Amino acid sequence: MPGRYRFSFPPRRGHTDPWFRVGSLDITTTVLVTAMCVVSLFVWSASVDAWSHTALVASEVRRGQIWRVFTWPITNDLSGNQAIWNVVSIALFWYFGKEIERQIGRIKFAWTLVLITVIAGLVASGLNVNLWSIHQIEVALFVVFVAQYPKAPFFFGIPAWIIALVFVGIEILQYNADGNYELIIVLLVSIATAVWAVRSFGMLHELHWLPPIKLGRARAGEKPRHRPSKGTSGSGVVIDGGWPAPAASTPMHDQAELDRILDKIAAAGMDGLTSAEKKRLNELSKRLRKKGN
C-alpha cells in the first residue's frame, strides 16, 4: 500500500516515457492536460467567476490579459445542453492525444498543443471571438489521427476518413447555421496547425505535398551533419586512434520502433503500412530474434 502512491521519475527517460509516475500511473502530457480539464469542471461548479479568469475573452486579451491565450483549452464547463458533449470532448482528447503522443513523444506533443492553443487563441482574439473548452483541440487531434490512419475502421467498419469528413462537416454546418463564421476560421486554423505541427515532428509521412517545418532538434534516425575541422582539408593524412565506434542500435530502441509499427498495424492493418515500414518491420523482427538467441 505505501508504494501505491509513490512519486517517481523514469530512470532513463526516452521520448516515449512519461514525465513522471504516481504509483503505477504514468503522467504523460495527455494525462496532465486531461486532469486540468477535469479540475476546471469542479472549479466551474464551485465558482464561475474564478473559472472565467482562464477563458479566452477577446476584449480582456486586448487589455493585456495574455495568459488567456494559453489557458482557454483547459477551461471547461457543464452548462446548458453542451454539458455531456464537453465531457465527451475531454474523453476523446485523452484517447486521440495518447495515441499521437505515443508516436511523437511527450515533449513534441506538448509543443503541438502549445502551438494549436496559441495560434488559434491569437486568431480568435483578432476576430473578437471568445473561446474556451478543449473541443477545438480535440477535433484537431481527431483529424491528425485520421490523417495518420485514414483506413482504420470505426463504427460499422466505416473508414476513419469518412467519419472525420462527416463530423467536421457537421461542425462547420452548425457554426454556419448559428452565424458563427469566425469560429469556422478558428476551427480550420486549429486543424491546420495540428496537422502541420505533427508533420514537422515526424508523423504523417504520406502527406508528401505538405513540407515539414524544422522545429527543434533533428528527429530520431536523422544523421547529424559533421563539419570538417579546420586544417584537415587537402592534407590526405589518415590518423589512427582510439576513436569510439559509431553507436549501434540498442535493443530498447529497436523494440520501441517495432512497437510503434505494431500500433499502426493494430489501428489500420498491414495495408496501412508503407513499403518502407513493411521492410523495416521485417528487419526489426529478424534483429530482435537474433539478439534473443
C-alpha atoms as one frame of an Amber mdcrd trajectory, in Angstrom:
protein
   0.000   0.000   0.000   2.704   2.617   0.823   4.210   2.269  -2.680   0.850
   2.583  -4.367   1.004   6.384  -4.497   4.781   6.675  -4.727   6.065   9.558
  -6.837   8.926   8.639  -9.172  10.736   9.575 -12.369  11.726   7.042 -15.057
  15.422   6.071 -14.539  16.308   6.575 -18.215  13.759   8.844 -19.794  13.170
   8.270 -23.511  10.866  10.380 -25.656   8.022   7.873 -25.170   8.375   7.773
 -21.380   6.051   9.778 -19.091   7.096  12.955 -17.300   6.856  11.065 -14.010
   4.860   8.331 -12.313   2.484   8.331  -9.375   2.394   4.734  -8.218   1.667
   2.740 -11.363   0.075   5.693 -13.210   2.184   7.218 -15.979   1.776  11.001
 -16.014   2.091  11.933 -19.677   1.316  15.221 -21.417  -2.112  13.845 -22.334
  -2.868  12.811 -18.756  -1.755  16.203 -17.385  -3.967  18.195 -19.772  -6.915
  15.833 -19.264  -6.574  16.207 -15.488  -6.557  20.014 -15.785  -9.711  19.866
 -17.920 -11.450  17.735 -15.284 -10.320  20.074 -12.499 -11.799  23.012 -14.428
 -15.229  21.348 -14.248 -15.032  21.400 -10.454 -13.780  24.995 -10.486 -16.754
  25.976 -12.674 -19.099  24.203 -10.250 -17.590  25.993  -7.230 -17.103  29.481
  -8.698 -17.989  30.613 -12.210 -16.153  33.869 -11.546 -12.878  32.088 -10.779
 -13.421  29.784 -13.754 -13.958  32.719 -16.128 -10.462  34.095 -15.479  -8.918
  31.393 -17.682 -11.380  31.575 -20.595 -10.307  33.487 -23.699 -12.281  36.735
 -23.684 -11.060  38.720 -26.683 -11.610  42.134 -25.117  -9.668  41.125 -21.981
  -6.779  39.765 -24.043  -6.502  43.091 -25.829  -6.348  44.764 -22.406  -3.240
  42.770 -21.563  -4.529  39.527 -20.008  -2.280  37.460 -22.271  -2.489  34.305
 -20.138  -5.960  33.667 -21.548  -4.367  32.815 -24.913  -2.695  29.835 -23.186
  -5.407  28.677 -20.762  -8.629  28.595 -22.788  -8.495  24.851 -23.679  -8.404
  23.782 -20.016 -11.445  25.964 -19.228 -14.387  23.562 -19.474 -17.907  23.768
 -18.078 -21.104  21.743 -17.688 -23.639  24.429 -18.540 -26.645  24.104 -20.828
 -27.169  21.443 -23.462 -23.432  21.131 -24.137 -22.608  19.541 -20.754 -22.405
  15.942 -21.953 -20.539  16.953 -25.117 -17.880  18.768 -23.113 -17.281  15.600
 -21.097 -17.151  13.578 -24.325 -14.646  16.065 -25.763 -12.356  15.583 -22.756
 -12.579  11.799 -23.149 -11.876  11.973 -26.888  -8.950  14.337 -26.298  -7.480
  11.756 -23.927  -7.984   8.917 -26.424  -6.586  10.590 -29.533  -3.989  12.526
 -27.559  -2.371   9.437 -26.056  -2.159   7.791 -29.475  -0.448  10.815 -31.025
   1.822  11.279 -28.003   2.897   7.660 -28.336   4.059   8.454 -31.869   5.974
  11.698 -31.305   6.739  11.688 -27.574   5.678  13.805 -24.621   7.764  16.920
 -25.409   6.815  17.238 -29.073   3.191  16.551 -28.228   3.296  19.265 -25.574
   4.684  21.701 -28.152   1.960  20.638 -30.583  -0.702  21.543 -28.017   1.006
  24.863 -27.266   1.154  25.763 -30.972  -2.516  24.935 -31.546  -3.567  26.785
 -28.402  -1.589  29.967 -29.024  -2.175  30.279 -32.782  -5.903  29.546 -32.519
  -6.125  31.838 -29.477  -4.464  34.743 -31.282  -6.703  34.272 -34.317  -9.797
  34.190 -32.079  -8.659  37.354 -30.292  -8.123  39.089 -33.617 -11.591  38.060
 -34.786 -13.138  39.168 -31.467 -14.242  35.616 -30.640 -14.498  34.330 -27.064
 -13.134  30.825 -26.705 -12.984  28.054 -24.107 -13.212  24.234 -23.893 -10.881
  21.503 -25.134 -13.290  20.804 -28.001 -11.415  22.720 -30.717  -8.161  20.928
 -29.922  -9.906  17.573 -29.632 -11.326  17.959 -33.163  -7.882  18.955 -34.466
  -6.264  15.872 -32.885  -9.039  13.676 -34.265  -8.209  14.916 -37.775  -4.500
  14.229 -37.151  -5.307  10.684 -36.008  -7.424  10.095 -39.101  -4.725  11.544
 -41.368  -2.283   9.031 -39.843  -4.719   6.088 -40.062  -7.232   7.030 -42.797
  -8.394   3.448 -43.362  -8.795   2.492 -39.704 -12.305   1.021 -39.206 -14.664
   2.984 -36.973 -18.400   2.424 -36.452 -19.750  -0.496 -38.520 -16.391  -0.764
 -40.276 -16.661   2.699 -41.853 -13.171   4.062 -42.711 -11.872   6.779 -40.417
 -11.542   9.392 -43.162 -15.281   9.219 -43.904 -16.133   9.619 -40.205 -13.823
  12.644 -39.983 -15.362  14.201 -43.084 -18.864  13.802 -41.645 -18.036  15.057
 -38.137 -16.013  18.073 -39.234 -18.627  18.846 -41.883 -21.409  18.794 -39.275
 -19.335  21.043 -37.012 -18.872  23.613 -39.779 -22.544  23.463 -40.793 -23.618
  24.092 -37.183 -21.336  27.124 -36.888 -22.619  28.382 -40.220 -26.266  27.954
 -39.191 -25.617  29.871 -35.961 -23.831  32.642 -37.828 -20.546  31.874 -36.036
 -18.430  32.282 -39.150 -15.400  33.333 -37.123 -15.473  30.001 -35.246 -15.221
  28.197 -38.586 -11.974  30.066 -39.228 -10.673  29.253 -35.736 -11.533  25.561
 -36.195  -9.791  25.357 -39.569  -6.746  27.174 -38.178  -6.621  24.706 -35.259
  -6.756  21.729 -37.628  -4.140  23.172 -39.989  -1.786  23.981 -37.109  -2.145
  20.494 -35.629  -1.512  18.750 -38.945   1.491  20.901 -39.797   2.961  20.568
 -36.300   2.837  16.768 -36.142   4.056  16.575 -39.754   7.077  18.591 -38.668
   7.520  16.387 -35.587   7.733  13.137 -37.557   4.174  11.937 -38.286   2.048
  11.937 -41.460   4.840  10.837 -43.806   2.258  10.143 -46.507   1.467  13.853
 -46.830   4.335  14.468 -49.248   2.704  17.658 -50.515   2.971  19.254 -47.053
   6.569  20.299 -46.352   7.575  19.889 -42.689   8.850  22.905 -40.796  12.138
  22.338 -38.992  11.178  22.548 -35.321  13.750  21.833 -32.639  16.317  19.085
 -32.949  16.501  16.564 -35.751  14.204  13.566 -35.485  15.444  10.215 -34.328
  17.139   8.398 -37.147  18.433  11.503 -38.902  22.186  11.584 -39.356  23.845
  14.702 -37.977  25.959  16.590 -40.448  29.556  16.900 -39.296  31.552  19.929
 -40.288  35.185  19.211 -41.182  37.564  20.610 -38.612  39.906  23.408 -39.619
  43.180  22.402 -41.199  42.094  18.931 -42.336  41.040  19.648 -45.911  43.557
  18.512 -48.520  46.023  17.033 -46.036  45.477  13.469 -47.198  46.672  12.158
 -43.824  44.765   9.422 -42.026  45.374   9.312 -38.284  44.723   6.122 -36.384
  43.467   6.494 -32.877  41.171   5.115 -30.269  38.096   6.782 -31.676  34.778
   5.490 -30.317  32.844   3.293 -32.700  29.507   4.567 -34.004  26.686   3.895
 -31.583  24.856   0.730 -32.529  21.115   0.446 -32.459  20.129  -0.799 -28.986
  17.507  -3.498 -28.332  15.464  -0.931 -26.376  15.409   1.463 -29.347  14.567
  -1.372 -31.770  11.747  -2.583 -29.528  10.290   0.939 -29.252  10.360   1.344
 -33.036   8.797  -2.096 -33.509   6.054  -1.230 -31.006   5.200   1.922 -32.977
   4.862  -0.079 -36.194   2.730  -2.717 -34.442   0.481   0.036 -33.043  -0.054
   1.271 -36.589  -0.892  -2.265 -37.753  -3.404  -2.608 -34.904  -5.082   0.641
 -35.924  -5.003   0.397 -39.723  -3.941  -3.157 -40.596  -0.994  -4.201 -42.754
  -2.418  -2.170 -45.639  -1.816   0.959 -43.583   1.963   0.439 -43.683   4.167
   1.948 -46.348   6.597  -0.301 -48.218   9.460   1.196 -46.196   7.648   0.423
 -42.926   6.993  -3.187 -44.020  10.679  -3.600 -44.848  11.642  -2.042 -41.524
   9.220  -4.355 -39.673  10.921  -7.373 -41.222  14.404  -6.057 -40.350  13.493
  -5.302 -36.739  11.816  -8.687 -36.240  14.888 -10.541 -37.530  17.288  -8.412
 -35.489  15.361  -8.851 -32.227  15.020 -12.608 -32.778  18.773 -12.846 -33.394
  19.535 -10.867 -30.216  17.079 -13.014 -28.299  19.001 -16.104 -29.319
